[in-house]
Amino acid sequence: MATTNPVQFIQQVRAEVSKVVWPTRREVLLTTVMVFVMAALTAVFFAIVDILIRFGLEGILGMFG
């Protein structure tokens, strides 16, 4: 493996960083909002599933107890 000196390394890093396409402020805002929306929908889904499972278990255990 070829070694590079620190100056070459810094130049290569700068060249690679300049190729990065950074997201716009609007894209960051939209993806952040989508993450919060999906997290809220997931929380509601699991809350409903939890309520249904609890209701079902209480019904089954109520028949035997």
Order of alpha helices (4+ residues) and beta strands (2+ residues): alpha-alpha
